[in-house]
Amino acid sequence: MFDQPLHFDPYLRPMVWGGRRLAEVLNKPLPDAAPYGEAWEVSDHASHSSRVNRGPLAGQTLRDLMRRWREPLLGPAAGRHAAFPLLVKLLDANDWLSVQVHPDDEAVRTLWPGEAGKTEVWFILDARPGSRVWAGLKPGVDEAALRRALAAGTVADCLHSFEPAPGDCLFLKAGTVHAVGGGVLMAEVQQTSDATFRLFDWNRVDAQGRSRQLHVEQALACIDWKAGPVVPIRVPDFREAPRGPVEQRGLVRCPYFELDFVRAGEPFPCGGTGRTQIVTVIHGAARLGGEELSTGDTWLLPASMPRRTLEPAPGVALLRSTLP
C-alpha cells in the first residue's frame, strides 16, 4: 500500500511565547507576522490531523489513513492503537513557557478523560545565551515545599535547571515538572496528547493585567515526586561532519517510542524494517525515495514501506523516531 514516505502540511500555532525562527531556521511558511511557537509535523490528535501534501495520497489526513490502512501504516503496533500514537513537533520557545506538568496514562483517566498520557522528549536545535531549561524537582522538594513556593511566586527555586546547548536531549516522562524559554529552538516527539496542566506562569500578566489560567491542583496531582532532576543526554557538535560513514546513536527507549540520532556522510538504508518510523531533518539536506529533504522537514515512513536509500548531502543530521 505505502511505497513512498509521507509528508504533511505543518500545523502552525501562534503562541505568546513564540518567535519567528520556525521560518528563519526551519523553513516553515508562517502566514503572518505573529509569534509562532509550534509546528505540528505529524499529528493524529483530535484537535488536528495532519494532511498529506504530495503524492497519490495528497489531501488525505492521517486520520483517513488510520481508518483505511491502519495495519500497513503501523505494522505490528496496529492492534494497540486506534489513533496514530506519536505527535512530532518543532518548537520556538522565544519567550518563557509556563511551568507545567503532563499526566501519565493512569492519571489522565480522571484528570482529563478522553486524552492520553504525555511522555515526551526534547532535542535542542539551537539555544541563545541566557536561555534556560527547567526539568524535574530538586532533591528534597515535596508537595508542601512546592505549595509554599507557589504562594510566594518562587517556583523556579524548587526546580533543577541549566542553560541548554544545541545537541542536548531531554527525556521528560509524564509527571515531570518542566519549562523552557529565552530563545530555545527544539524538536519534540511525544505521545499523541495535548494534556498539559499549567502550574506557574512566572507571575506575568497581559496588557489588561490578567494572568493565564493555572491548573494547580491537577498539576500537583500528577507530579512524580520521586523522579528528581532530569539531566540531558548530550550530542555535541551535531551539525558537524560525521565521525564515520554513518553515525547512529540511541537516545531514548521507552514504551511509547524510540529515538535515535543519525548523522551520515554516505548513502544508507532507511525504512523497510516492518516498523513505523518518522525522520526529522535537523541539519543539512538529503534525498529519500526521489524526494528532497531539507532542514526542518519531517517524513513518516509507514511500516509496510519497502527499504529506501537515503542519499545525504555532506553532514546531514536526522532524528529517527520508531514506534515499538
C-alpha positions in Angstrom: 0.0 0.0 0.0 2.7 2.5 1.0 5.7 2.5 -1.3 6.9 6.0 -0.5 7.4 8.2 2.6 4.6 10.6 3.6 5.0 14.3 4.0 2.3 16.5 5.6 1.4 20.2 5.8 2.7 21.6 9.1 0.1 22.9 11.6 1.4 26.2 12.7 0.3 27.5 16.1 0.8 31.2 17.2 1.8 31.3 20.9 2.5 34.2 23.2 5.9 32.7 23.9 6.8 32.0 20.3 9.0 33.8 17.8 10.0 33.7 14.1 12.7 31.0 13.9 10.3 28.3 12.7 10.5 30.3 9.4 14.0 31.6 9.7 15.8 28.4 10.6 13.4 25.5 9.9 11.8 26.9 6.7 8.1 26.8 7.9 5.7 29.0 5.9 4.4 31.3 8.7 1.3 33.0 7.3 1.7 36.4 9.1 3.9 38.4 11.4 2.6 36.9 14.7 4.9 35.0 17.1 4.6 31.3 16.3 5.6 28.7 18.9 4.7 25.3 17.4 4.7 23.4 14.1 2.9 20.1 14.4 4.7 18.0 11.8 2.9 14.7 12.3 -0.4 14.6 14.3 -3.5 12.5 14.6 -4.7 14.4 17.6 -8.4 15.3 17.8 -7.6 19.0 17.5 -5.6 18.5 14.3 -5.0 15.6 11.9 -2.0 16.1 9.5 -2.8 16.3 5.8 -0.6 14.7 3.2 0.6 17.4 0.8 2.1 15.4 -2.1 2.0 12.1 -4.0 -1.1 10.0 -4.8 -2.4 10.3 -1.2 -2.3 14.1 -1.3 -5.3 15.6 0.5 -5.8 12.6 2.8 -5.5 13.2 6.5 -3.5 10.9 8.9 -6.9 10.1 10.4 -8.1 9.0 7.0 -5.1 6.8 6.6 -5.6 5.3 10.1 -9.2 4.4 9.3 -8.4 2.8 5.9 -4.9 1.4 6.2 -4.0 1.1 9.9 -2.2 -2.2 9.6 0.1 -1.3 6.7 0.7 2.1 8.3 1.5 0.8 11.8 2.6 -2.8 11.2 2.6 -5.0 14.4 1.6 -2.0 16.5 -1.8 -1.7 14.7 -3.7 -3.7 17.2 -2.7 -1.4 20.1 -3.6 2.0 18.6 -6.9 3.4 17.4 -5.1 6.8 16.7 -1.6 7.3 15.4 0.3 7.2 18.6 3.1 9.7 18.0 3.0 13.5 17.7 6.1 15.2 16.3 6.5 19.0 16.8 9.1 21.7 16.2 9.0 24.5 18.9 10.4 28.0 19.1 10.5 28.9 22.8 11.5 32.5 22.2 9.9 33.6 25.5 9.2 31.6 28.6 6.8 28.7 28.6 4.8 28.2 31.7 6.0 25.7 34.3 3.8 22.7 33.5 3.2 19.0 34.1 1.7 16.3 31.9 -0.3 13.4 33.3 0.6 9.8 32.7 -1.7 7.2 31.3 -3.3 6.4 34.6 -3.7 10.0 35.9 -5.2 11.3 32.7 -8.2 9.0 33.0 -9.5 11.0 35.9 -7.8 14.4 35.3 -8.5 14.7 31.6 -10.9 12.0 30.3 -10.6 11.4 26.6 -6.9 12.4 26.4 -3.8 10.2 26.6 -0.9 10.5 28.9 2.0 12.6 27.6 5.6 11.4 27.9 7.9 13.4 25.6 11.5 14.0 24.5 13.1 17.3 23.5 16.1 17.7 21.2 17.7 21.2 21.4 18.5 22.5 17.9 19.6 26.0 19.0 19.8 27.9 22.2 20.6 31.6 22.7 22.9 32.7 25.6 20.8 33.1 28.8 18.1 30.6 27.7 17.0 28.1 30.3 15.5 24.6 30.7 13.8 23.6 34.0 13.4 19.8 34.2 12.5 18.0 37.4 12.3 18.9 41.1 15.4 19.5 43.1 16.2 16.8 45.7 14.1 17.1 48.8 11.3 19.1 47.2 8.0 17.7 48.3 4.4 18.8 47.9 4.4 21.1 51.0 7.6 22.9 49.8 6.2 23.3 46.3 2.9 24.7 47.6 4.9 27.3 49.7 6.8 28.3 46.6 3.6 28.7 44.6 2.2 31.0 47.3 5.5 33.0 47.3 5.9 33.1 43.5 9.3 31.3 43.7 8.6 28.0 42.0 11.8 28.2 39.9 13.8 27.8 43.2 12.3 24.3 43.5 13.3 23.2 40.0 16.5 21.7 38.6 17.7 24.0 35.7 20.5 24.5 33.3 21.5 26.6 30.3 20.9 24.3 27.3 23.2 23.8 24.3 22.5 22.5 20.8 22.5 18.7 20.9 21.0 18.4 24.4 18.3 15.7 24.5 15.9 15.6 27.5 13.6 12.7 28.2 10.6 14.0 30.1 8.4 11.3 31.5 4.8 12.2 32.3 4.7 13.6 35.8 7.9 15.7 35.3 7.7 19.4 36.2 9.3 21.3 33.4 9.7 24.6 31.5 11.9 26.2 28.8 12.4 29.6 27.2 14.6 32.5 26.5 15.4 31.5 22.9 15.3 27.7 22.5 14.6 26.0 19.2 13.9 22.3 19.5 12.2 19.2 18.1 9.8 17.2 20.2 8.5 13.7 20.0 5.6 12.7 22.3 2.6 10.6 22.8 -0.4 11.8 20.9 -1.8 14.1 23.6 -2.4 17.7 24.4 -2.9 17.2 28.2 -1.0 20.0 29.9 -1.5 21.4 33.4 -0.1 24.8 34.0 1.5 25.1 37.4 3.1 28.5 37.3 3.4 31.3 34.7 6.2 33.5 36.0 3.8 36.0 37.6 3.2 37.6 34.2 0.0 39.3 33.1 -1.3 40.5 29.8 -1.9 44.2 28.7 -5.2 44.1 30.6 -3.5 42.9 33.8 -4.9 39.4 33.5 -2.9 36.2 34.2 -3.2 33.0 32.3 -5.3 30.2 33.8 -3.4 27.9 36.1 -4.3 24.2 36.9 -2.5 24.0 40.2 -4.4 21.1 41.8 -4.4 19.0 38.7 -0.7 19.6 38.2 0.1 18.7 41.8 -2.0 15.5 41.5 0.0 14.2 38.6 3.6 15.1 39.6 6.0 12.2 40.1 7.5 13.3 43.4 10.2 10.6 43.2 11.6 11.5 39.8 14.1 14.1 40.7 16.3 16.2 38.3 16.4 15.4 34.6 19.9 15.5 33.2 20.3 15.9 29.4 21.9 13.3 27.1 24.4 15.3 25.1 25.2 15.1 21.3 27.8 17.8 21.0 28.6 19.3 17.6 25.6 17.6 15.9 25.9 19.9 12.9 29.5 18.9 12.1 30.6 16.1 9.8 30.0 12.5 11.0 32.8 10.6 12.6 32.3 7.7 10.1 30.3 6.9 7.0 27.1 6.6 9.1 27.0 7.5 12.8 23.9 6.3 14.8 23.3 6.8 18.5 20.4 5.6 20.5 18.9 8.4 22.7 15.7 7.2 24.2 14.0 3.9 24.6 10.6 3.9 26.3 7.2 2.0 25.9 5.9 4.8 23.5 8.8 5.5 21.1 12.5 5.0 20.4 14.6 8.0 19.4 17.9 7.8 17.5 20.3 10.4 16.3 21.7 9.7 12.8 24.5 11.6 11.0 25.7 10.4 7.6 28.3 11.2 5.0 27.3 8.4 2.6 24.1 6.7 1.5 22.4 4.3 4.0 19.2 2.3 4.1 16.1 3.9 5.5 12.8 2.3 6.4 11.9 -1.3 5.4 12.1 -2.5 9.0 8.4 -3.5 9.3 8.0 -0.8 12.0 6.7 2.7 11.6 9.4 5.4 11.6 9.5 9.2 11.5 12.5 11.1 10.2 13.1 14.7 11.0 16.0 16.6 9.3 17.7 18.7 11.9 20.6 19.8 9.8 21.5 19.7 6.2 19.8 18.0 3.3 19.3 14.6 1.6 17.2 12.6 -0.9 14.9 9.8 0.0 12.9 7.8 -2.5 13.1 10.6 -5.1 12.1 13.2 -2.5 14.2 16.2 -1.5 14.6 16.5 2.3 15.8 19.8 3.9 16.3 21.2 7.4 13.0 21.2 9.2 11.4 18.5 7.1 9.6 15.6 8.8 8.7 12.4 6.9 6.6 9.4 8.0 7.9 6.0 6.8 4.9 3.5 7.1 5.7 0.1 8.4 4.9 -1.5 5.1 7.1 0.8 3.0 10.0 -1.1 1.4 13.5 -0.1 2.2 14.8 3.0 0.5 18.2 4.6 0.3 18.8 7.9 1.9 21.3 9.9 -0.1 22.8 12.6 2.2 24.4 15.9 1.4 27.6 16.0 3.5 26.9 16.0 7.2 23.2 15.7 7.2 21.8 15.0 10.7 18.5 13.4 11.5 16.3 12.3 14.3 14.6 9.0 13.8 11.6 8.1 15.8 10.5 4.5 15.8 7.2 3.0 17.0 7.8 0.0 19.3 
